[in-house]
Amino acid sequence: MTLRSDFNFDLPAHLIAQRPLEDRGASRLLVIHPDQGIVAHSTIRELNQWLAPHTLLIPNEVRVRKARLSLRRPTGGIGEALLFHRNEDGSFEALVRPAHRLITGSTCEILNPITHKSLGSLTILKEGPQGERTVRLDPEELSEWSRIDSIGSLPLPPYITRAADEKDDERYQTEFATDEGEAIAAPTAGLHFSKSLIEELKHKGHDWAPIRLDVGLGTFRPILVDNIDDHHMHRETFAIPDETSRKISKALVHRQPVVCIGTTSLRTLETAWDGSKLMPRGESRLFLKPGHPPKVPCGLLTNFHLPESSLFILICSLLGTRQAHEIYAEAIRLSYRFFSYGDAMLIQGRSQK
């Protein structure tokens, strides 16, 4: 049995980044080799010197939706819905608050988050576990993500203890983001890349192969069970463009260095790769943990993650639990910034020296 508490660590609150740096490339970068430990303390803008020649970089190009809706309950009390998946019939899967009051049959007004003017209604169709609900939005035109983006708020994570503002509209999206997908959290490793750095890395001989994974509950939902083997990941859909599939397949077959930009890209690659080709689309419930490390040989650029989270456990699957704790302790000692708007670490692939 592997205990959730094995992945706990103390993190001073002042190291939780509340706002992004002015310059995306100014974030610090802790460079790690799995067999050597910490290699260097650097910055994102110096990433090129830590990549093997002709590295294939795999970012997640999903767009974060303004999926948080402000609600007014029939009693006049306020509520909230976080939409995380649109069903084929136009209904949505959502997390609601207060869950004990928003039950099947309840109808709430949807409010403009600034003016509090009524924009429509949300009806609870079905109840699920842990605050999950199936909901319908009326009028029907509200049931498109493009419309929701105009009436909702950006769902910043709870450890950012302020409301989202206009600057977050830009900085909580990656420069890779297309208009596709239904993410409710950013693929945060991608936030470090400015357009100029993306182009610079191309000019240095590296290449890009974007995938899309709809970042949802599987990525950020906390582990509530004591034994992590009893934790089940929530499904997240992914899609891999044909050109990306060709590039990745060629790289893996010919042992070209590959670096995933973020844990979502790594989990997508690991889910989709069968040893010779990639599935073009599907769902991932993959939980990478010690004893079940990735099979695909690649490096990983990622942020610093929450204690006891599936993401920190993923890091432990790559480095070993003891080494991961030692590296995080050093990052804390040196005041690296943590979580979504924080600094980054590059775990080099074992073929990279």
C-alpha positions in Angstrom: 0.0 0.0 0.0 1.3 3.5 -0.9 0.0 6.2 1.3 -1.1 9.6 0.1 0.8 11.1 3.1 4.1 9.8 1.6 3.8 12.6 -0.9 3.2 15.4 1.6 5.6 18.3 2.1 5.5 21.6 3.9 5.2 24.6 1.6 5.4 28.2 2.9 2.4 30.2 1.7 4.5 33.0 0.4 6.0 30.7 -2.3 2.5 30.2 -3.9 2.6 32.6 -6.9 -0.5 34.8 -6.9 0.3 36.7 -10.1 2.4 35.9 -13.2 5.7 37.6 -13.8 5.7 40.5 -16.3 7.9 38.5 -18.7 6.9 34.9 -19.4 10.5 34.0 -20.0 11.8 35.4 -16.7 10.6 32.3 -14.7 13.3 30.4 -13.0 14.1 26.9 -14.3 15.5 24.1 -12.2 17.2 21.6 -14.5 17.3 18.0 -13.4 18.7 14.8 -14.8 17.1 11.6 -13.4 20.5 10.0 -12.8 22.4 13.1 -11.6 19.9 15.1 -9.7 20.0 18.9 -9.9 22.1 20.0 -12.9 21.6 23.7 -12.9 19.6 26.7 -11.8 18.6 28.7 -14.9 15.7 30.6 -16.5 13.1 29.7 -19.1 14.7 32.1 -21.6 17.9 30.0 -21.4 16.0 26.7 -22.1 17.8 26.1 -25.4 21.1 25.3 -23.7 19.5 22.5 -21.6 17.8 20.8 -24.6 19.5 18.2 -26.7 19.9 19.2 -30.4 16.8 18.9 -32.5 14.4 18.3 -29.6 10.7 17.7 -30.4 8.7 19.8 -28.0 5.1 18.8 -27.3 2.8 21.5 -25.8 -0.9 21.3 -25.0 -2.8 23.8 -27.3 -6.1 23.6 -25.4 -7.9 26.9 -24.5 -9.1 27.6 -20.9 -12.8 28.4 -21.0 -14.5 31.0 -18.9 -16.4 28.2 -17.4 -17.3 29.6 -14.0 -20.9 30.9 -13.8 -22.3 33.1 -11.1 -25.8 32.0 -10.0 -28.7 33.4 -8.0 -30.7 30.7 -6.3 -34.6 31.0 -6.0 -34.1 32.0 -2.4 -31.9 35.0 -3.4 -28.7 33.3 -2.2 -25.7 33.1 -4.5 -24.2 30.0 -6.0 -21.7 29.0 -8.6 -21.3 26.4 -11.3 -18.0 25.3 -13.0 -18.8 23.7 -16.3 -16.2 21.1 -17.2 -17.7 19.0 -20.1 -20.3 19.6 -22.8 -22.4 16.6 -23.6 -23.6 15.8 -27.1 -27.2 16.8 -26.2 -26.1 20.3 -25.2 -26.2 19.7 -21.5 -23.1 20.1 -19.3 -21.3 18.3 -16.6 -20.5 20.8 -13.8 -19.4 21.2 -10.2 -21.8 23.4 -8.2 -21.8 25.2 -4.9 -23.5 25.0 -2.5 -23.9 21.4 -3.6 -26.3 20.5 -0.8 -28.8 23.2 -2.0 -28.4 22.7 -5.8 -30.3 19.4 -6.2 -32.2 17.8 -9.1 -34.9 20.1 -10.4 -33.3 23.3 -9.0 -33.3 26.2 -11.3 -31.0 29.3 -10.8 -30.5 32.5 -12.7 -27.2 32.9 -14.5 -25.8 36.3 -13.6 -23.3 38.6 -15.4 -20.3 38.5 -13.1 -19.8 42.2 -13.1 -23.3 43.8 -13.5 -25.2 40.9 -11.9 -27.8 41.2 -14.6 -29.7 38.0 -15.3 -28.5 36.3 -18.5 -30.5 33.1 -18.5 -31.1 30.1 -16.3 -29.3 26.9 -15.2 -31.4 23.8 -14.3 -30.0 20.7 -12.4 -30.9 17.6 -14.4 -29.0 15.0 -12.4 -26.8 14.6 -9.3 -23.4 13.0 -9.2 -20.8 12.4 -6.5 -18.7 15.2 -4.9 -20.7 18.1 -6.1 -21.0 16.9 -9.7 -24.2 17.8 -11.6 -25.6 17.4 -15.1 -27.1 20.8 -16.0 -29.0 22.5 -18.8 -28.5 26.2 -19.7 -31.4 28.3 -21.1 -31.8 29.9 -23.6 -30.4 27.2 -25.9 -27.8 29.7 -27.4 -26.0 29.6 -24.0 -25.1 26.0 -24.6 -22.1 26.8 -26.8 -18.6 27.4 -25.4 -18.2 30.5 -27.5 -21.2 32.0 -25.7 -20.1 30.8 -22.3 -16.8 32.5 -22.8 -18.7 35.8 -23.0 -20.7 35.4 -19.8 -18.5 33.4 -17.5 -15.4 34.0 -15.5 -11.9 32.4 -15.8 -11.7 29.6 -13.3 -8.4 30.4 -11.5 -7.4 27.7 -9.0 -8.4 28.1 -5.4 -4.8 28.7 -4.2 -4.8 31.9 -6.1 -6.7 33.9 -3.4 -8.0 36.8 -5.6 -10.6 37.2 -8.3 -9.5 36.8 -11.9 -8.9 40.1 -13.7 -8.3 41.3 -17.3 -4.6 40.4 -17.1 -5.4 36.8 -16.3 -7.5 36.7 -19.6 -4.1 36.9 -21.4 -1.7 35.3 -19.0 -3.7 32.3 -17.9 -3.8 31.3 -21.6 -0.8 29.8 -23.4 0.5 31.2 -26.6 -0.2 27.8 -28.1 -4.0 28.0 -27.3 -6.4 27.5 -30.2 -10.1 27.9 -30.1 -10.6 24.2 -29.5 -11.2 22.3 -26.3 -12.9 22.7 -23.0 -10.2 23.1 -20.4 -11.1 24.5 -17.0 -7.4 24.9 -16.0 -4.4 26.0 -17.9 -1.7 23.5 -19.0 0.6 25.7 -16.9 4.0 24.6 -18.2 3.0 26.3 -21.5 2.5 29.6 -19.8 6.2 30.2 -19.7 6.6 30.5 -23.5 6.3 33.8 -25.2 5.9 34.0 -29.0 9.5 35.2 -29.3 10.8 32.2 -27.3 8.7 29.8 -29.4 10.2 31.2 -32.6 13.7 31.3 -31.1 13.6 27.6 -30.3 12.5 26.9 -33.9 15.5 28.9 -35.2 17.8 26.9 -32.9 16.7 23.7 -34.7 14.0 22.4 -32.3 10.5 21.6 -33.5 6.9 21.8 -32.1 4.2 19.1 -32.2 1.1 20.3 -30.3 -1.5 18.0 -28.8 -4.7 18.8 -27.0 -5.9 17.4 -23.7 -9.0 19.0 -22.1 -7.6 19.8 -18.7 -10.4 18.9 -16.2 -11.1 17.1 -13.0 -8.6 14.4 -13.7 -5.7 16.9 -13.5 -6.7 19.0 -10.5 -9.1 17.0 -8.3 -7.4 16.2 -5.0 -6.8 12.7 -3.9 -9.2 12.0 -1.0 -8.3 8.3 -0.2 -5.4 7.3 2.0 -4.2 4.6 -0.3 -3.3 6.2 -3.7 -4.0 2.8 -5.4 -7.7 3.5 -4.6 -7.7 6.8 -6.4 -9.4 6.8 -9.8 -8.6 9.6 -12.3 -11.5 11.5 -13.9 -11.6 11.1 -17.7 -10.1 13.8 -19.9 -10.5 13.8 -23.7 -7.6 14.3 -26.0 -6.9 14.9 -29.7 -3.7 14.6 -31.7 -3.5 16.3 -35.1 -2.2 14.2 -38.0 1.0 16.3 -38.5 1.8 16.0 -34.7 1.2 12.3 -34.9 3.7 11.9 -37.8 6.3 14.0 -36.0 6.0 12.2 -32.7 6.0 8.7 -34.2 9.1 9.5 -36.3 10.9 11.0 -33.2 10.1 8.0 -31.0 11.0 5.4 -33.7 14.3 7.1 -34.5 15.1 8.0 -30.9 15.0 11.8 -31.5 14.9 13.6 -28.1 11.3 14.5 -27.0 10.3 16.9 -24.3 6.7 17.2 -23.1 5.6 20.7 -22.1 3.6 19.8 -19.1 2.1 16.8 -17.4 -1.0 16.9 -19.6 1.1 16.4 -22.7 3.0 13.6 -21.0 -0.2 11.8 -20.0 -1.6 12.2 -23.5 1.5 10.8 -25.1 1.6 7.9 -22.7 -2.1 7.1 -23.2 -2.1 7.4 -27.0 1.2 5.6 -27.9 1.0 1.9 -28.5 4.6 1.3 -29.4 4.3 2.1 -33.1 1.6 4.7 -33.6 -0.6 7.2 -31.7 -4.3 7.1 -31.3 -5.7 10.3 -32.9 -8.2 10.8 -30.1 -9.6 9.3 -27.0 -9.8 9.6 -23.2 -7.2 9.5 -20.6 -7.6 8.3 -17.0 -3.9 7.6 -16.6 -2.5 7.9 -13.1 1.3 7.7 -13.3 2.8 6.8 -9.9 5.9 5.1 -8.4 6.0 1.6 -9.7 4.1 2.7 -12.8 6.4 5.2 -14.5 5.9 6.3 -18.2 7.0 3.9 -20.8 7.6 6.6 -23.5 11.1 7.9 -23.3 10.9 11.7 -23.0 11.8 14.6 -20.9 9.3 16.9 -19.1 9.1 20.6 -18.5 6.6 21.2 -15.7 5.8 23.6 -12.8 6.1 22.8 -9.1 3.0 21.0 -7.9 0.8 20.7 -4.8 1.6 18.3 -2.0 -0.3 14.9 -2.2 -1.5 15.8 -5.7 -1.6 13.3 -8.6 0.9 15.7 -10.4 3.5 15.6 -7.7 3.0 11.8 -7.6 3.7 11.8 -11.4 7.0 13.6 -10.7 7.8 10.9 -8.1 7.2 8.2 -10.8 9.8 9.8 -13.0 12.5 10.6 -10.3 11.7 8.3 -7.4 9.9 9.6 -4.4 13.0 10.3 -2.3 14.7 12.2 -5.0 11.6 14.2 -5.8 11.2 15.2 -2.2 14.9 16.3 -2.1 14.6 18.4 -5.2 11.4 20.1 -4.0 13.0 20.8 -0.6 15.9 22.5 -2.4 13.5 24.5 -4.5 11.7 25.6 -1.4 15.0 26.5 0.3 15.9 28.7 -2.7 12.4 30.3 -2.9 11.3 29.0 -6.2 7.7 30.1 -6.9 5.1 27.3 -6.9 2.0 26.2 -8.8 0.2 27.7 -11.8 2.0 31.1 -12.0 5.2 29.8 -10.5 8.6 28.7 -11.8 9.4 25.5 -13.7 11.6 22.4 -13.7 13.0 20.5 -16.6 13.5 16.8 -16.2 15.8 15.8 -18.9 15.4 12.5 -20.7 17.9 9.9 -19.8 19.4 10.0 -23.3 20.2 13.7 -22.7 23.5 14.7 -21.0 
